[in-house]
């Protein structure tokens, strides 16, 4: 990830909600030969990976947006606004 905030999330498993599923101790025979808990563990890991990859894809957009907002609200933006407002 190129975004510093994204580095915090990468491989941290913040979006893996399997511990919540595990705490339910839910099981079902409807899945077949595998236990529900084993199935849920894999599914939760996959969902976590999808979210982390999405953050990775959007990190450059977030960084560019942050730079833009900083330029508008910082000294550069103030100078541009003052020049524009002086026209009136």
Steps between C-alpha positions, in 0.01 A plus 500: 500500500621845421289675763646515851164426657462198273825362636334478839223277365706275271510144643374624837177297466290788633217394269509131592186451705549125549560535878139617527375203296723266698356629828152388391623137482241455226512177301279359226473172310366681194847588366609144438823343615659818634413675824329836486777649712769389253294634209438831681870538586594476133219729390587765759865487396398548136273794585783661697731459200244659265465803729878538537548475123230763450680730740816439301321594177360822649812609689631722216160671469492562873854641494420729204180619669686574822763698308227698322316584823828601664581731208153660505492551875868587542711804416483424125121499508485813711721684250286383207180602679637842594601561135157393378313701766707813429333512157171600658 
